[in-house]
Amino acid sequence: GISSETLTLFIGTDYPLKMEFEIADGNGKVVYMLAPRIEAE
């Protein structure tokens, strides 16, 4: 598994959820974005 000491969450109303954390002893960074699904009515 992946282990990181810090996970940063960015949450707002004008942009999707964004998570950031470092991997490989700070030699890499993962940025994960999750946007809500928009359905047409």
VMD Tcl script that draws the C-alpha trace (Angstrom):
set ca {
  {0.00 0.00 0.00}
  {0.85 3.66 -0.16}
  {1.84 5.46 3.02}
  {2.00 9.22 3.46}
  {2.24 11.40 6.54}
  {0.07 14.18 5.12}
  {-3.06 14.19 2.98}
  {-4.37 17.59 1.89}
  {-8.04 17.99 0.94}
  {-9.36 20.98 -1.00}
  {-13.15 21.29 -0.86}
  {-15.19 24.11 -2.37}
  {-18.42 24.93 -4.14}
  {-16.83 26.14 -7.39}
  {-14.44 23.26 -8.03}
  {-14.30 19.48 -7.50}
  {-12.82 17.70 -4.49}
  {-9.02 17.63 -4.77}
  {-6.68 15.42 -2.72}
  {-2.89 15.72 -2.71}
  {-0.27 13.54 -1.04}
  {3.41 12.76 -1.51}
  {4.84 9.32 -2.29}
  {8.31 7.78 -2.53}
  {9.72 9.74 0.42}
  {8.74 13.08 -1.13}
  {10.08 12.24 -4.61}
  {6.60 12.06 -6.12}
  {3.20 13.67 -5.66}
  {-0.29 12.33 -6.35}
  {-3.13 14.71 -7.16}
  {-6.60 13.16 -7.30}
  {-9.66 15.14 -8.38}
  {-13.24 13.95 -8.01}
  {-15.98 15.94 -9.72}
  {-19.70 15.38 -9.20}
  {-21.60 13.84 -12.06}
  {-23.89 16.32 -13.81}
  {-27.02 14.81 -15.29}
  {-29.26 16.51 -17.84}
  {-32.93 16.69 -16.93}
}
mol new
graphics top color blue
foreach p $ca { graphics top sphere $p radius 0.5 }
foreach p [lrange $ca 0 end-1] q [lrange $ca 1 end] { graphics top cylinder $p $q radius 0.2 }
display resetview
